[in-house]
């Protein structure tokens, strides 16, 4: 993996908490890495216009985009 980046209108509500430093290697077919994304909404609204974009050297899929969504709740 070459990069991890948040994109979109509501990307500020998301951050990486636990992720390997890019670039990092994931074994083909059976490999995995844990990436923890934190959702921190600033107000009670929908945060559906954001994605985590993963860049890699995979010739078939050099960029993978994972849609993110969440809803902020009013403070109690």
PDB file of N, CA, C and O in Angstrom:
ATOM      1  N   UNK A   1       0.837  -1.162   0.000  1.00  0.00           N
ATOM      2  CA  UNK A   1       0.000   0.000   0.000  1.00  0.00           C
ATOM      3  C   UNK A   1       0.888   1.233   0.000  1.00  0.00           C
ATOM      4  O   UNK A   1       1.840   1.344   0.773  1.00  0.00           O
ATOM      5  N   UNK A   2       0.551   2.145  -0.881  1.00  0.00           N
ATOM      6  CA  UNK A   2       1.348   3.362  -1.014  1.00  0.00           C
ATOM      7  C   UNK A   2       0.793   4.544  -0.227  1.00  0.00           C
ATOM      8  O   UNK A   2       1.549   5.397   0.239  1.00  0.00           O
ATOM      9  N   UNK A   3      -0.545   4.591  -0.080  1.00  0.00           N
ATOM     10  CA  UNK A   3      -1.131   5.755   0.581  1.00  0.00           C
ATOM     11  C   UNK A   3      -2.511   5.442   1.150  1.00  0.00           C
ATOM     12  O   UNK A   3      -3.210   4.546   0.677  1.00  0.00           O
ATOM     13  N   UNK A   4      -2.881   6.200   2.176  1.00  0.00           N
ATOM     14  CA  UNK A   4      -4.215   6.184   2.778  1.00  0.00           C
ATOM     15  C   UNK A   4      -4.629   7.645   2.898  1.00  0.00           C
ATOM     16  O   UNK A   4      -3.925   8.437   3.525  1.00  0.00           O
ATOM     17  N   UNK A   5      -5.762   8.009   2.304  1.00  0.00           N
ATOM     18  CA  UNK A   5      -6.162   9.417   2.296  1.00  0.00           C
ATOM     19  C   UNK A   5      -7.680   9.529   2.378  1.00  0.00           C
ATOM     20  O   UNK A   5      -8.404   8.785   1.716  1.00  0.00           O
ATOM     21  N   UNK A   6      -8.152  10.462   3.195  1.00  0.00           N
ATOM     22  CA  UNK A   6      -9.579  10.757   3.248  1.00  0.00           C
ATOM     23  C   UNK A   6      -9.894  11.819   2.208  1.00  0.00           C
ATOM     24  O   UNK A   6      -9.149  12.786   2.049  1.00  0.00           O
ATOM     25  N   UNK A   7     -11.009  11.633   1.498  1.00  0.00           N
ATOM     26  CA  UNK A   7     -11.460  12.602   0.507  1.00  0.00           C
ATOM     27  C   UNK A   7     -12.963  12.814   0.681  1.00  0.00           C
ATOM     28  O   UNK A   7     -13.643  11.982   1.281  1.00  0.00           O
ATOM     29  N   UNK A   8     -13.474  13.917   0.161  1.00  0.00           N
ATOM     30  CA  UNK A   8     -14.907  14.172   0.170  1.00  0.00           C
ATOM     31  C   UNK A   8     -15.286  15.382   1.000  1.00  0.00           C
ATOM     32  O   UNK A   8     -14.462  15.963   1.705  1.00  0.00           O
ATOM     33  N   UNK A   9     -16.562  15.749   0.897  1.00  0.00           N
ATOM     34  CA  UNK A   9     -17.072  16.943   1.560  1.00  0.00           C
ATOM     35  C   UNK A   9     -17.048  16.857   3.082  1.00  0.00           C
ATOM     36  O   UNK A   9     -16.880  17.875   3.753  1.00  0.00           O
ATOM     37  N   UNK A  10     -17.213  15.663   3.632  1.00  0.00           N
ATOM     38  CA  UNK A  10     -17.262  15.524   5.094  1.00  0.00           C
ATOM     39  C   UNK A  10     -16.052  14.773   5.642  1.00  0.00           C
ATOM     40  O   UNK A  10     -16.142  14.152   6.701  1.00  0.00           O
ATOM     41  N   UNK A  11     -14.934  14.821   4.945  1.00  0.00           N
ATOM     42  CA  UNK A  11     -13.738  14.072   5.352  1.00  0.00           C
ATOM     43  C   UNK A  11     -13.189  14.510   6.701  1.00  0.00           C
ATOM     44  O   UNK A  11     -12.496  13.730   7.355  1.00  0.00           O
ATOM     45  N   UNK A  12     -13.476  15.739   7.140  1.00  0.00           N
ATOM     46  CA  UNK A  12     -12.934  16.231   8.418  1.00  0.00           C
ATOM     47  C   UNK A  12     -13.478  15.456   9.624  1.00  0.00           C
ATOM     48  O   UNK A  12     -12.899  15.523  10.708  1.00  0.00           O
ATOM     49  N   UNK A  13     -14.570  14.730   9.450  1.00  0.00           N
ATOM     50  CA  UNK A  13     -15.150  13.961  10.555  1.00  0.00           C
ATOM     51  C   UNK A  13     -14.437  12.627  10.766  1.00  0.00           C
ATOM     52  O   UNK A  13     -14.749  11.909  11.715  1.00  0.00           O
ATOM     53  N   UNK A  14     -13.491  12.287   9.901  1.00  0.00           N
ATOM     54  CA  UNK A  14     -12.812  10.999   9.949  1.00  0.00           C
ATOM     55  C   UNK A  14     -11.311  11.189  10.121  1.00  0.00           C
ATOM     56  O   UNK A  14     -10.721  12.122   9.575  1.00  0.00           O
ATOM     57  N   UNK A  15     -10.703  10.285  10.892  1.00  0.00           N
ATOM     58  CA  UNK A  15      -9.251  10.316  11.047  1.00  0.00           C
ATOM     59  C   UNK A  15      -8.747   8.898  11.266  1.00  0.00           C
ATOM     60  O   UNK A  15      -9.499   8.012  11.672  1.00  0.00           O
ATOM     61  N   UNK A  16      -7.464   8.700  10.991  1.00  0.00           N
ATOM     62  CA  UNK A  16      -6.834   7.406  11.230  1.00  0.00           C
ATOM     63  C   UNK A  16      -6.332   7.368  12.668  1.00  0.00           C
ATOM     64  O   UNK A  16      -5.629   8.274  13.114  1.00  0.00           O
ATOM     65  N   UNK A  17      -6.695   6.323  13.381  1.00  0.00           N
ATOM     66  CA  UNK A  17      -6.260   6.149  14.756  1.00  0.00           C
ATOM     67  C   UNK A  17      -5.133   5.141  14.806  1.00  0.00           C
ATOM     68  O   UNK A  17      -4.107   5.370  15.446  1.00  0.00           O
ATOM     69  N   UNK A  18      -5.327   4.043  14.138  1.00  0.00           N
ATOM     70  CA  UNK A  18      -4.352   2.969  14.127  1.00  0.00           C
ATOM     71  C   UNK A  18      -4.167   2.521  12.692  1.00  0.00           C
ATOM     72  O   UNK A  18      -5.077   1.953  12.087  1.00  0.00           O
ATOM     73  N   UNK A  19      -2.996   2.775  12.152  1.00  0.00           N
ATOM     74  CA  UNK A  19      -2.700   2.371  10.785  1.00  0.00           C
ATOM     75  C   UNK A  19      -1.189   2.277  10.632  1.00  0.00           C
ATOM     76  O   UNK A  19      -0.451   3.068  11.220  1.00  0.00           O
ATOM     77  N   UNK A  20      -0.731   1.322   9.850  1.00  0.00           N
ATOM     78  CA  UNK A  20       0.699   1.263   9.571  1.00  0.00           C
ATOM     79  C   UNK A  20       1.123   2.490   8.763  1.00  0.00           C
ATOM     80  O   UNK A  20       0.320   3.048   8.015  1.00  0.00           O
ATOM     81  N   UNK A  21       2.352   2.900   8.908  1.00  0.00           N
ATOM     82  CA  UNK A  21       2.863   4.017   8.112  1.00  0.00           C
ATOM     83  C   UNK A  21       3.007   3.580   6.667  1.00  0.00           C
ATOM     84  O   UNK A  21       3.564   2.522   6.372  1.00  0.00           O
ATOM     85  N   UNK A  22       2.498   4.412   5.773  1.00  0.00           N
ATOM     86  CA  UNK A  22       2.607   4.120   4.336  1.00  0.00           C
ATOM     87  C   UNK A  22       3.992   4.527   3.863  1.00  0.00           C
ATOM     88  O   UNK A  22       4.525   5.525   4.346  1.00  0.00           O
ATOM     89  N   UNK A  23       4.580   3.808   2.958  1.00  0.00           N
ATOM     90  CA  UNK A  23       4.085   2.583   2.325  1.00  0.00           C
ATOM     91  C   UNK A  23       4.286   1.367   3.235  1.00  0.00           C
ATOM     92  O   UNK A  23       5.206   1.327   4.052  1.00  0.00           O
ATOM     93  N   UNK A  24       3.402   0.380   3.071  1.00  0.00           N
ATOM     94  CA  UNK A  24       3.521  -0.883   3.793  1.00  0.00           C
ATOM     95  C   UNK A  24       3.085  -2.019   2.875  1.00  0.00           C
ATOM     96  O   UNK A  24       2.412  -1.797   1.868  1.00  0.00           O
ATOM     97  N   UNK A  25       3.473  -3.223   3.231  1.00  0.00           N
ATOM     98  CA  UNK A  25       3.219  -4.388   2.387  1.00  0.00           C
ATOM     99  C   UNK A  25       2.136  -5.261   3.002  1.00  0.00           C
ATOM    100  O   UNK A  25       2.098  -5.478   4.214  1.00  0.00           O
ATOM    101  N   UNK A  26       1.253  -5.757   2.133  1.00  0.00           N
ATOM    102  CA  UNK A  26       0.236  -6.735   2.514  1.00  0.00           C
ATOM    103  C   UNK A  26       0.449  -7.938   1.612  1.00  0.00           C
ATOM    104  O   UNK A  26       0.487  -7.800   0.390  1.00  0.00           O
ATOM    105  N   UNK A  27       0.587  -9.109   2.203  1.00  0.00           N
ATOM    106  CA  UNK A  27       0.820 -10.324   1.420  1.00  0.00           C
ATOM    107  C   UNK A  27      -0.344 -10.578   0.463  1.00  0.00           C
ATOM    108  O   UNK A  27      -1.508 -10.395   0.821  1.00  0.00           O
ATOM    109  N   UNK A  28      -0.019 -10.998  -0.744  1.00  0.00           N
ATOM    110  CA  UNK A  28      -1.034 -11.279  -1.762  1.00  0.00           C
ATOM    111  C   UNK A  28      -1.968 -12.391  -1.297  1.00  0.00           C
ATOM    112  O   UNK A  28      -1.531 -13.365  -0.684  1.00  0.00           O
ATOM    113  N   UNK A  29      -3.242 -12.240  -1.590  1.00  0.00           N
ATOM    114  CA  UNK A  29      -4.323 -13.200  -1.342  1.00  0.00           C
ATOM    115  C   UNK A  29      -4.658 -13.432   0.125  1.00  0.00           C
ATOM    116  O   UNK A  29      -5.834 -13.364   0.481  1.00  0.00           O
ATOM    117  N   UNK A  30      -3.705 -13.697   0.979  1.00  0.00           N
ATOM    118  CA  UNK A  30      -4.016 -14.059   2.356  1.00  0.00           C
ATOM    119  C   UNK A  30      -3.625 -12.994   3.375  1.00  0.00           C
ATOM    120  O   UNK A  30      -3.926 -13.143   4.560  1.00  0.00           O
ATOM    121  N   UNK A  31      -2.975 -11.945   2.950  1.00  0.00           N
ATOM    122  CA  UNK A  31      -2.484 -10.946   3.888  1.00  0.00           C
ATOM    123  C   UNK A  31      -3.555  -9.977   4.339  1.00  0.00           C
ATOM    124  O   UNK A  31      -4.587  -9.811   3.690  1.00  0.00           O
ATOM    125  N   UNK A  32      -3.285  -9.339   5.468  1.00  0.00           N
ATOM    126  CA  UNK A  32      -4.192  -8.306   5.959  1.00  0.00           C
ATOM    127  C   UNK A  32      -3.427  -7.341   6.864  1.00  0.00           C
ATOM    128  O   UNK A  32      -2.381  -7.687   7.415  1.00  0.00           O
ATOM    129  N   UNK A  33      -3.956  -6.142   7.008  1.00  0.00           N
ATOM    130  CA  UNK A  33      -3.444  -5.132   7.933  1.00  0.00           C
ATOM    131  C   UNK A  33      -4.662  -4.474   8.567  1.00  0.00           C
ATOM    132  O   UNK A  33      -5.693  -4.309   7.915  1.00  0.00           O
ATOM    133  N   UNK A  34      -4.545  -4.106   9.813  1.00  0.00           N
ATOM    134  CA  UNK A  34      -5.632  -3.426  10.507  1.00  0.00           C
ATOM    135  C   UNK A  34      -5.455  -1.924  10.382  1.00  0.00           C
ATOM    136  O   UNK A  34      -4.375  -1.385  10.624  1.00  0.00           O
ATOM    137  N   UNK A  35      -6.537  -1.259   9.999  1.00  0.00           N
ATOM    138  CA  UNK A  35      -6.582   0.200   9.921  1.00  0.00           C
ATOM    139  C   UNK A  35      -7.819   0.626  10.700  1.00  0.00           C
ATOM    140  O   UNK A  35      -8.928   0.205  10.374  1.00  0.00           O
ATOM    141  N   UNK A  36      -7.644   1.454  11.720  1.00  0.00           N
ATOM    142  CA  UNK A  36      -8.766   1.911  12.531  1.00  0.00           C
ATOM    143  C   UNK A  36      -9.090   3.354  12.170  1.00  0.00           C
ATOM    144  O   UNK A  36      -8.223   4.228  12.201  1.00  0.00           O
ATOM    145  N   UNK A  37     -10.357   3.589  11.825  1.00  0.00           N
ATOM    146  CA  UNK A  37     -10.833   4.913  11.449  1.00  0.00           C
ATOM    147  C   UNK A  37     -11.715   5.440  12.584  1.00  0.00           C
ATOM    148  O   UNK A  37     -12.615   4.744  13.055  1.00  0.00           O
ATOM    149  N   UNK A  38     -11.448   6.674  13.018  1.00  0.00           N
ATOM    150  CA  UNK A  38     -12.263   7.317  14.055  1.00  0.00           C
ATOM    151  C   UNK A  38     -13.251   8.270  13.390  1.00  0.00           C
ATOM    152  O   UNK A  38     -12.902   9.028  12.485  1.00  0.00           O
ATOM    153  N   UNK A  39     -14.495   8.209  13.864  1.00  0.00           N
ATOM    154  CA  UNK A  39     -15.551   9.120  13.407  1.00  0.00           C
ATOM    155  C   UNK A  39     -15.819  10.109  14.526  1.00  0.00           C
ATOM    156  O   UNK A  39     -16.243   9.719  15.614  1.00  0.00           O
ATOM    157  N   UNK A  40     -15.572  11.395  14.265  1.00  0.00           N
ATOM    158  CA  UNK A  40     -15.753  12.451  15.261  1.00  0.00           C
ATOM    159  C   UNK A  40     -16.610  13.556  14.647  1.00  0.00           C
ATOM    160  O   UNK A  40     -16.077  14.525  14.106  1.00  0.00           O
ATOM    161  N   UNK A  41     -17.934  13.415  14.728  1.00  0.00           N
ATOM    162  CA  UNK A  41     -18.807  14.423  14.121  1.00  0.00           C
ATOM    163  C   UNK A  41     -18.789  15.725  14.916  1.00  0.00           C
ATOM    164  O   UNK A  41     -18.715  15.712  16.144  1.00  0.00           O
ATOM    165  N   UNK A  42     -18.858  16.836  14.210  1.00  0.00           N
ATOM    166  CA  UNK A  42     -18.852  18.150  14.857  1.00  0.00           C
ATOM    167  C   UNK A  42     -20.257  18.631  15.186  1.00  0.00           C
ATOM    168  O   UNK A  42     -20.429  19.497  16.044  1.00  0.00           O
ATOM    169  N   UNK A  43     -21.273  18.077  14.508  1.00  0.00           N
ATOM    170  CA  UNK A  43     -22.648  18.501  14.737  1.00  0.00           C
ATOM    171  C   UNK A  43     -23.607  17.362  14.394  1.00  0.00           C
ATOM    172  O   UNK A  43     -23.211  16.398  13.739  1.00  0.00           O
ATOM    173  N   UNK A  44     -24.861  17.463  14.829  1.00  0.00           N
ATOM    174  CA  UNK A  44     -25.837  16.415  14.550  1.00  0.00           C
ATOM    175  C   UNK A  44     -26.338  16.481  13.106  1.00  0.00           C
ATOM    176  O   UNK A  44     -27.347  17.121  12.810  1.00  0.00           O
ATOM    177  N   UNK A  45     -25.624  15.819  12.234  1.00  0.00           N
ATOM    178  CA  UNK A  45     -25.969  15.782  10.814  1.00  0.00           C
ATOM    179  C   UNK A  45     -25.399  14.509  10.217  1.00  0.00           C
ATOM    180  O   UNK A  45     -24.686  13.765  10.889  1.00  0.00           O
ATOM    181  N   UNK A  46     -25.710  14.262   8.962  1.00  0.00           N
ATOM    182  CA  UNK A  46     -25.143  13.116   8.244  1.00  0.00           C
ATOM    183  C   UNK A  46     -23.773  13.473   7.695  1.00  0.00           C
ATOM    184  O   UNK A  46     -23.543  14.588   7.224  1.00  0.00           O
ATOM    185  N   UNK A  47     -22.872  12.512   7.763  1.00  0.00           N
ATOM    186  CA  UNK A  47     -21.514  12.660   7.234  1.00  0.00           C
ATOM    187  C   UNK A  47     -21.295  11.535   6.219  1.00  0.00           C
ATOM    188  O   UNK A  47     -20.497  10.624   6.440  1.00  0.00           O
ATOM    189  N   UNK A  48     -22.019  11.620   5.105  1.00  0.00           N
ATOM    190  CA  UNK A  48     -22.034  10.537   4.125  1.00  0.00           C
ATOM    191  C   UNK A  48     -21.182  10.806   2.893  1.00  0.00           C
ATOM    192  O   UNK A  48     -21.090   9.945   2.017  1.00  0.00           O
ATOM    193  N   UNK A  49     -20.570  11.955   2.804  1.00  0.00           N
ATOM    194  CA  UNK A  49     -19.815  12.293   1.599  1.00  0.00           C
ATOM    195  C   UNK A  49     -18.321  12.271   1.877  1.00  0.00           C
ATOM    196  O   UNK A  49     -17.637  13.289   1.768  1.00  0.00           O
ATOM    197  N   UNK A  50     -17.825  11.083   2.242  1.00  0.00           N
ATOM    198  CA  UNK A  50     -16.402  10.909   2.495  1.00  0.00           C
ATOM    199  C   UNK A  50     -15.998   9.490   2.118  1.00  0.00           C
ATOM    200  O   UNK A  50     -16.813   8.567   2.126  1.00  0.00           O
ATOM    201  N   UNK A  51     -14.735   9.342   1.791  1.00  0.00           N
ATOM    202  CA  UNK A  51     -14.186   8.030   1.442  1.00  0.00           C
ATOM    203  C   UNK A  51     -12.757   7.941   1.942  1.00  0.00           C
ATOM    204  O   UNK A  51     -12.067   8.948   2.100  1.00  0.00           O
ATOM    205  N   UNK A  52     -12.326   6.706   2.190  1.00  0.00           N
ATOM    206  CA  UNK A  52     -10.925   6.422   2.447  1.00  0.00           C
ATOM    207  C   UNK A  52     -10.368   5.857   1.151  1.00  0.00           C
ATOM    208  O   UNK A  52     -10.812   4.807   0.686  1.00  0.00           O
ATOM    209  N   UNK A  53      -9.411   6.541   0.575  1.00  0.00           N
ATOM    210  CA  UNK A  53      -8.807   6.125  -0.692  1.00  0.00           C
ATOM    211  C   UNK A  53      -7.478   5.449  -0.389  1.00  0.00           C
ATOM    212  O   UNK A  53      -6.613   6.016   0.281  1.00  0.00           O
ATOM    213  N   UNK A  54      -7.330   4.229  -0.892  1.00  0.00           N
ATOM    214  CA  UNK A  54      -6.125   3.428  -0.671  1.00  0.00           C
ATOM    215  C   UNK A  54      -5.404   3.294  -2.003  1.00  0.00           C
ATOM    216  O   UNK A  54      -5.959   2.775  -2.971  1.00  0.00           O
ATOM    217  N   UNK A  55      -4.166   3.765  -2.045  1.00  0.00           N
ATOM    218  CA  UNK A  55      -3.344   3.647  -3.251  1.00  0.00           C
ATOM    219  C   UNK A  55      -2.351   2.514  -3.097  1.00  0.00           C
ATOM    220  O   UNK A  55      -1.784   2.318  -2.022  1.00  0.00           O
ATOM    221  N   UNK A  56      -2.139   1.767  -4.174  1.00  0.00           N
ATOM    222  CA  UNK A  56      -1.207   0.642  -4.108  1.00  0.00           C
ATOM    223  C   UNK A  56      -0.513   0.430  -5.449  1.00  0.00           C
ATOM    224  O   UNK A  56      -0.762   1.143  -6.421  1.00  0.00           O
ATOM    225  N   UNK A  57       0.362  -0.568  -5.472  1.00  0.00           N
ATOM    226  CA  UNK A  57       1.038  -0.913  -6.725  1.00  0.00           C
ATOM    227  C   UNK A  57       0.350  -2.085  -7.425  1.00  0.00           C
ATOM    228  O   UNK A  57       0.934  -2.685  -8.328  1.00  0.00           O
ATOM    229  N   UNK A  58      -0.867  -2.417  -7.032  1.00  0.00           N
ATOM    230  CA  UNK A  58      -1.635  -3.485  -7.665  1.00  0.00           C
ATOM    231  C   UNK A  58      -1.958  -3.076  -9.103  1.00  0.00           C
ATOM    232  O   UNK A  58      -2.616  -2.056  -9.309  1.00  0.00           O
ATOM    233  N   UNK A  59      -1.515  -3.841 -10.100  1.00  0.00           N
ATOM    234  CA  UNK A  59      -1.757  -3.455 -11.490  1.00  0.00           C
ATOM    235  C   UNK A  59      -3.235  -3.503 -11.883  1.00  0.00           C
ATOM    236  O   UNK A  59      -3.649  -2.789 -12.797  1.00  0.00           O
ATOM    237  N   UNK A  60      -4.030  -4.328 -11.213  1.00  0.00           N
ATOM    238  CA  UNK A  60      -5.455  -4.428 -11.547  1.00  0.00           C
ATOM    239  C   UNK A  60      -6.294  -3.352 -10.856  1.00  0.00           C
ATOM    240  O   UNK A  60      -7.243  -2.837 -11.448  1.00  0.00           O
ATOM    241  N   UNK A  61      -5.959  -3.014  -9.630  1.00  0.00           N
ATOM    242  CA  UNK A  61      -6.691  -2.003  -8.867  1.00  0.00           C
ATOM    243  C   UNK A  61      -5.715  -1.122  -8.098  1.00  0.00           C
ATOM    244  O   UNK A  61      -5.523  -1.319  -6.898  1.00  0.00           O
ATOM    245  N   UNK A  62      -5.097  -0.155  -8.768  1.00  0.00           N
ATOM    246  CA  UNK A  62      -4.121   0.692  -8.079  1.00  0.00           C
ATOM    247  C   UNK A  62      -4.741   1.642  -7.056  1.00  0.00           C
ATOM    248  O   UNK A  62      -4.052   2.131  -6.161  1.00  0.00           O
ATOM    249  N   UNK A  63      -6.059   1.906  -7.192  1.00  0.00           N
ATOM    250  CA  UNK A  63      -6.758   2.768  -6.245  1.00  0.00           C
ATOM    251  C   UNK A  63      -8.072   2.092  -5.854  1.00  0.00           C
ATOM    252  O   UNK A  63      -8.857   1.682  -6.708  1.00  0.00           O
ATOM    253  N   UNK A  64      -8.290   1.987  -4.535  1.00  0.00           N
ATOM    254  CA  UNK A  64      -9.542   1.459  -4.006  1.00  0.00           C
ATOM    255  C   UNK A  64     -10.150   2.535  -3.133  1.00  0.00           C
ATOM    256  O   UNK A  64      -9.466   3.124  -2.296  1.00  0.00           O
ATOM    257  N   UNK A  65     -11.438   2.795  -3.327  1.00  0.00           N
ATOM    258  CA  UNK A  65     -12.127   3.828  -2.563  1.00  0.00           C
ATOM    259  C   UNK A  65     -13.209   3.176  -1.706  1.00  0.00           C
ATOM    260  O   UNK A  65     -14.105   2.508  -2.221  1.00  0.00           O
ATOM    261  N   UNK A  66     -13.113   3.379  -0.392  1.00  0.00           N
ATOM    262  CA  UNK A  66     -14.072   2.831   0.561  1.00  0.00           C
ATOM    263  C   UNK A  66     -14.978   3.947   1.049  1.00  0.00           C
ATOM    264  O   UNK A  66     -14.500   4.901   1.664  1.00  0.00           O
ATOM    265  N   UNK A  67     -16.280   3.849   0.788  1.00  0.00           N
ATOM    266  CA  UNK A  67     -17.225   4.867   1.220  1.00  0.00           C
ATOM    267  C   UNK A  67     -17.379   4.826   2.740  1.00  0.00           C
ATOM    268  O   UNK A  67     -17.428   3.753   3.341  1.00  0.00           O
ATOM    269  N   UNK A  68     -17.454   6.015   3.353  1.00  0.00           N
ATOM    270  CA  UNK A  68     -17.646   6.155   4.788  1.00  0.00           C
ATOM    271  C   UNK A  68     -18.950   6.905   5.038  1.00  0.00           C
ATOM    272  O   UNK A  68     -19.305   7.812   4.284  1.00  0.00           O
ATOM    273  N   UNK A  69     -19.656   6.527   6.091  1.00  0.00           N
ATOM    274  CA  UNK A  69     -20.865   7.267   6.436  1.00  0.00           C
ATOM    275  C   UNK A  69     -21.102   7.203   7.933  1.00  0.00           C
ATOM    276  O   UNK A  69     -20.715   6.238   8.592  1.00  0.00           O
ATOM    277  N   UNK A  70     -21.737   8.229   8.462  1.00  0.00           N
ATOM    278  CA  UNK A  70     -22.068   8.273   9.872  1.00  0.00           C
ATOM    279  C   UNK A  70     -23.034   9.415  10.125  1.00  0.00           C
ATOM    280  O   UNK A  70     -23.209  10.291   9.278  1.00  0.00           O
ATOM    281  N   UNK A  71     -23.654   9.402  11.284  1.00  0.00           N
ATOM    282  CA  UNK A  71     -24.587  10.456  11.658  1.00  0.00           C
ATOM    283  C   UNK A  71     -24.225  10.948  13.048  1.00  0.00           C
ATOM    284  O   UNK A  71     -24.153  10.169  13.998  1.00  0.00           O
ATOM    285  N   UNK A  72     -24.000  12.245  13.156  1.00  0.00           N
ATOM    286  CA  UNK A  72     -23.736  12.850  14.452  1.00  0.00           C
ATOM    287  C   UNK A  72     -25.022  12.916  15.263  1.00  0.00           C
ATOM    288  O   UNK A  72     -26.098  13.137  14.708  1.00  0.00           O
ATOM    289  N   UNK A  73     -24.918  12.727  16.552  1.00  0.00           N
ATOM    290  CA  UNK A  73     -26.073  12.788  17.455  1.00  0.00           C
ATOM    291  C   UNK A  73     -25.982  14.051  18.299  1.00  0.00           C
ATOM    292  O   UNK A  73     -24.882  14.503  18.616  1.00  0.00           O
ATOM    293  N   UNK A  74     -27.141  14.637  18.673  1.00  0.00           N
ATOM    294  CA  UNK A  74     -27.106  15.792  19.546  1.00  0.00           C
ATOM    295  C   UNK A  74     -26.464  15.435  20.892  1.00  0.00           C
ATOM    296  O   UNK A  74     -26.595  14.306  21.363  1.00  0.00           O
ATOM    297  N   UNK A  75     -25.781  16.385  21.499  1.00  0.00           N
ATOM    298  CA  UNK A  75     -25.165  16.165  22.805  1.00  0.00           C
ATOM    299  C   UNK A  75     -26.254  15.921  23.835  1.00  0.00           C
ATOM    300  O   UNK A  75     -27.296  16.577  23.812  1.00  0.00           O
ATOM    301  N   UNK A  76     -26.018  14.992  24.725  1.00  0.00           N
ATOM    302  CA  UNK A  76     -27.015  14.641  25.747  1.00  0.00           C
ATOM    303  C   UNK A  76     -26.677  15.293  27.062  1.00  0.00           C
ATOM    304  O   UNK A  76     -27.399  15.115  28.043  1.00  0.00           O
TER     305      UNK A  76
END
